[in-house]
Each structure stands twice: as structure tokens, then as C-alpha cells.
Amino acid sequence: MRLGLAGLFFAAIGTASALAQPSTFPGSDYGQVTLRLRESQGSAVSQVIERGDIFQRVGRLRADDKLREVSDRVVRLDRLISVNGRELTSTCTGTIVATDLVLTNYHCIPGFGEDIRQASILLGYEDEDDPDAVRIPIETRPVMADDKLDFALVRLTAPLPAGLTPLDFEPADAQPGERLTILHHPAGRPKMMTVHECFAYKDPSPRPTELRHVCDTLPGSSGGLIVNVDRQPVGLHHTGGLSKSDAGSYNLATRASVIRAALDTLRPGTASQVASRPSSSSYETTPRPNVGAAAPAAGSPQDSAFQELTTPQPSAGVTATQAQPAGSGAFEQHTSPNVPNRITDAFAND
């Protein structure tokens, strides 16, 4: 089948998973809630339809389901990019971890080689043409990022809707064979959860920063949040490789505990300010927020809770650098062994 606008991105999709890539659509689609899958996108169309038993709608969960509370913080991240002079709409997945910060992959923002014209997140997108979905613009440069760990924190440029609090970012480490769930927007579709046959891989990675898993994904799942049965974050999905024809294949994520530690490496003490509450109150069942409601007034405690994290400061004991130059190939390096970790602060030299 001839591949069109997004064909080059979807061509890598096997029977179960694609290499780490955003999901891509025509540039004219940017700003739309529902991104229509086209026949020119090849196998992506049939895979999303045929795998309904694997990609289950989060919107079908009861309002008082504790996994629903976590999933409310997971968003679709949209980018309007220019590649070789051609505009494309590209989607990833992110998670609200502070009142003005979203956690996603480095290869989504700032990316490698793309010219990002605009970026935004879509909250509450659980059904096609969802009237409750809310779009919030975000910056196109990260506040904090690490190209080797493939994560970035990106600032929102408008307040969160009233009632929506950030995720309690209290990570745990997944053990081999542990049952998991990934919350994501595969192929830019409404928010899904992969529960069926979703486990930590039987053999742990020799790299302590890396989590191997066999949770099914597609392009657009990049930045998907992986949680354990207690709904604690265990990983940030970034790379596919899972194939039904290869029993030894797996996908890759960065361990959530490593990301949390990296925040403190850059700015000591800041990890504790990323949307965590005492463990006794974590993941309490709360009413689902009204994402269309008015935002809290400026200056409220919610607005100022993460001031230290979001205010640029000199880092202690870490050399801050500018974001990786486009086309440097650093994303390919981040899965290579024995590569020194370099944490970047995109604002440090502003």
C-alpha cells in the first residue's frame, strides 16, 4: 500500500508495536480534537480498529475508579511541526505533574530535527469529538529535559481547569513479571489503557535507568504513563520493539524513580515539589474534575505550589547545557550502553 503523509512514521509498525515515534497527521489537522485516520496511513487504521481488545477506552471506567483518577492527568500532546518545509500535526502523550508542567518524552519536546511551530495539550479527550476536551497551549522548549533518559518537563501557558490537580508523582520500581497498565493516546486516538497482557518484561534490563515492558503501544503512545496495580508511576514509555512473532521482544520506558531522582540532580530539593502528597492520602478517590470549569484565581496556593521548580535557578553540581542541536542523533544514543547521562536545563543560559 502506498504511504502518504504519515506513512513513513507508521511503516515501522509491526504486529504489535512501533519504534518510538509520535503519531503524525496533516498540518491542517492541528487544533482539532479528533484526528481522522486516513487510508494513506497504512496499517495504523486497521491496527487501531482490530486491537480494541487491547486498547481499552479509559472513558468506560466508573467515575469513582481509582485508575480513572490517575488517567485524568494523562493528556494528548499535539505539535505543529515543520519537516523539510512541510507542516505536519504530530501527537504524543503527556502527564500533568505540576500545576503548570507536563511530563513527556524528550523526543516529543524539544525533539530531534523538527521545527516546532506550536504545541498544546488536550485534556479529557476520551471519545471522538469529545465536547469535554479542553486544549491548553504549552511552550515549545522544555523547562527541564534529559535526552539520554528521554524525558522533558514542559510548561503550560494557561491555568489548568478548576478541580484538576496534578498527578501524585510517587514512583515505584516495577519488578520482572509485575502486572502493569499504560495510559496513552495511541495513534492520537481517545485516551486508552493497555491492560491485556501488560507486564514488566521477565528479564530486567542491565541498564538501571531502563524498564522493559510488554504493554502494547503505537506511535502517539510516546510519553505514555506506566503504572502498577497500586496506580503508582513506574515508567515513562519511549520506545517500541514488541512483536507478537518474537517472544523475546519488548518495549522500553524510563523508570519513573530515575526521572524523579534526575530532577533533584539538576536542582536539589525540587523532586519533592512535583505533585506529591503524603503517602497516606495518595490516590484517594475524588470526583472527576469538570475540565470545562473556570480555572482558579491567580495567586491561589495551587498556582504557587511549584514556584521553585518552575523558576529558573542555577543548578548545583551539574553543568547546564542548551538543548541538543537538531539532527545530532542523540535519541539513537539514549538506548546505547555506557553513555554518560547529561541533564539539560533549557533555560539555564537565557
N, C-alpha and C positions, 0 to 999 in steps of 0.2 A: 504494500500500500504506500502511495506517495505521501510523504510527511510534509505538513505545512508549517505555519508559524511556530508552533511549539513542538513540532515533530522531532527536532534534534534533541530536545530535552526528554521526551517520552520514549525515544527509540531504545534507551537503555533499560526500560522496564522489562524484567523477566516475568516469570510466572508468579512471583511473589513480591519483589521489591526492586526499587530503582536505586542507582547510585545517588549520592547526596546532591540534590538539586531542588531549587524552587520549582513550583508549577508555573507555567507560562502561557499567556493569552495575548491577543492583540492589544496594542496600546490604547485603543479606543475603549476598551473594557474597564480601564481604571476608574474607580469611583463607584462601580456597580456592585450591588450586593451579590447577586447571582451571576457567576461567570459561566457562560454557556460552553459546555464541552462540544467540540466540533469534530466531525469525522476526520479532519486533517490532523487531529491529534492522535490518530492511530489507536494503539491498544489501550490508551488511557480510558476511552469511552467505555469499552466493553469491560475493562477491569473494575471500574467503579460500580457498574451495574451488576456484574456477576459475583462480586465479592461482598454482597450485602450481609452475608452471614458472618463476615469477618469485621467489616467496618460497620459498627452499630451506632445508630443515632444517639447522641447524648441527650437530645431533646425528649427521648422516650423515658428517661429516668423520672421518678417521682420528685416533686419539689423538695421533699424532706430527705432525699437520698444524700448521704454524706459525700459520695463521689460527685454528685451534682454541684455541691458547694465548691469543690476544688475546680471542677470543669468551668464554672462561671468565670474563672480568672484566665482561662485559656482563650486566645483570640487568633483570628486570622490576620496576618501581617501582609499588607499589599504594598508593592513598589511599582512606580512608573519608571522604567529604566530605558536607557538608550544603548543599544549594542550595534556597533558598526553603522551608526546613523539611523537605525531602525528602532522605533519605540515599541516596547512590549510591556504588558502588565505581568508582574511576577508575584507569586504568593508564597509565603512561608507560614510558620506557626509561631506564636509567642505566648508568654505568660506574664500577667501583671504581678510584679513582685514588690512594688512600692507605689505610693500614690501617684507618682509621675514617672515610673520606669517600667519598661517591658524587657523581659529576658528572651533572647532569641539566639540564633547562630551567627557567628562572625561572617560566614559565607552568605548570609542574608543581608546584614548591615554590619560593616560597610561593603562587604562583598569583595570580589576579585575581578577587576577589569570592567565592571559595569559603571555607567554614569547614572546615578540615582537622581531622578528629577524631583520626585515626590514620594512620600511614604506615609502610611496611615495604618491604624489597626481597626478591625471590625469586631465589635463585641456583640455577643448574643446571637450570632448567626447560626441557627440550629435547623432552619428549614429554608427551602428555596424562596426567594423574595420575602424573607422574614421581616415583617414590619417592625419588630422589636430590635432589630440590629442597629447599632449605633457606631458611627465612624468618628475616630479621633485622629487628627494629624500627629505625626511624630517626626522627630528630627532625622536627618539622613546621615548624621555622624554619631557614633556611639559615645556615651559618657565614659564607659569602661569597656575594654574588649581584649580578647586574647585569641590570636589567630591559631595558636597551636591547640588550645583547648576548644576552639571553635565556639566561643560564646561571646555575646555582647549585651550590654545594658544600654537601652536607647530611651531617651526622654520623650514623654508626651508633651505636646504643646497646648493642650487644653485639659481641664479637670476631668476626672472620672465621673460617671453618673452617680447620683446620690444613692447610697446604700451599697455600692460595690466597693468592698475592701480588698486589699492585695492578698495574695496567697501567703499563708504561713510557710515561710521557706525554712523549714526544719528538716534537713535532709537525713536520709538513712542510706546505708550501703546494702545493695542487693546481693544476696548470696547465690551461688550457682544453683540453677533449677528453681529459683523462687518465682512464684506467680506474680505477674505484673499487669499493668494496664497502661497503654499510651493514649493520651488525649491530643488530638491533632485535627488538621484540616487537609486531608489527603486530596490532591488534585484541586485544591481551592474549594472543595465542596463544604456543605454544612458540617459543623463540628461533629467529629466521630470519636469513638473509643474502640481500640483494638483490645479485646478481652480473650477471644478464642485463640487458643494455642499461643498465648503471650507469656513468655517466661524469660528469665535470665538464662543465658547460654550455659550449658552443662560444664564447660571448661572456662575458668576465668582468664581474662587477658593477662599477659605478662606485664602489661603497662598498667600501673596502679591508677592512672587517671581515667582509664577506659572501661566502659561497661559494654559487654557483648550481650545482645538480646535477640530473640526470635519473634518479636512483635511485628506484624505485617504493616508496611508503610507504602507510600507513593511519593513522587515529587509533590511538594507542598507540605509534607509532614516534617520537613526540616524545622528544628526548633520545638518539636513536639515534646510535651512533658510526660515523663515516665514515672509512675507512682507504684508503690507496693500495696498490699492488701489493707494496710492501715492508712492509705492515702497520703503517705509521706513521699516527697520527691526523691527519686533515686537516680534519675538521669535526664539528660537533655539530648534527644536523638539528633544525629547529624549525618550519618552515612548508611546507605543501604548495601546489601550484598547477599541478602537472604534469597534462597532459591529452593523451590519445592523439589527440584531434581537433585539437590545436593544436601544430604543430611548433615554435612559438616559446615554448612554456611550459616551466617549470622549477620545482623546489623550492628552498628556501632553507635554509642552515645558517650557523652562525657558524664562522669559521675557527678551528681549534684553536690556531694560533700566536697569535691575538689573545687567546684566553682565557688562555693561559699568560702573555702579557705583562700582562694585566689583573691577574693575581694579584700580580705584582711591583709594579704601580702602587699597589695597596692596601697591601701590606706588602712592602717591598723585600726581596728575597732568598728569598721563600717559594716562588716558582715552581720553583726548583731542588729543592725538597723534595717535590714531587708525584710520587712513584713513578717516578723516573728513575734509570737506572743508566748507567755509561759506554757509549757507543755501540758499543764493541767487543763488549759482552755482551748488547746489547738483543735481545729476541725469540729468545733461544736456545730450542731445543726442550726442554721439560721434561715429565715425566709429568703427566697430568691429575690435579689435586688431588682428594683424597677429600673432597667437600664435607660429608659427614656425620661427619667425624672430629672429635676434640676440638680445641678452639682452643688456641693456645699460651698458656703461663702468663703472667699479668700481669707486666709489668716486663721482658719479653724485648726484645731490640733491635728486633724488628718492631713492638712496641707503642709504642715511644718515637721511632720514626724521623721522625715528622712533628709533634713537640711544638710547634715554633714556629708551624706553620701552624694547628694546632687550638687553641692557647692565645690567647685574645683579647689583642690588644696595640693601642696607639694606632697609627693609620696615619700615615705620613709624607707630608705634602704633599697629602693627599686628605681632603676633608670627608666624614666618615662620616655616613650618614643611616639612619633607620629604614626598614623595608621599605615599598614603595609602598602607600598606602591602598587598600583594596578598592574596586573599581569606578572606579579612576582612569583606565582606558583606556590605560595606559602600554604594554600589549602591542601595541596597534594602532600606537603611536608608534614602536616599536623598528625598524620597517622603513621609516620615513619619512626622507628625506634631511635633512641639516643639523640633526639633533637632537643636542645635546651629550651625550656619554657621562657617566653617573653611576654610579659603582661604589658599592654599598651594603654595609655590614657590619652585619648584623642584630644583632650582639651589642655593638656599639661603645658604645651608651648604656645597657647593662644595669647 
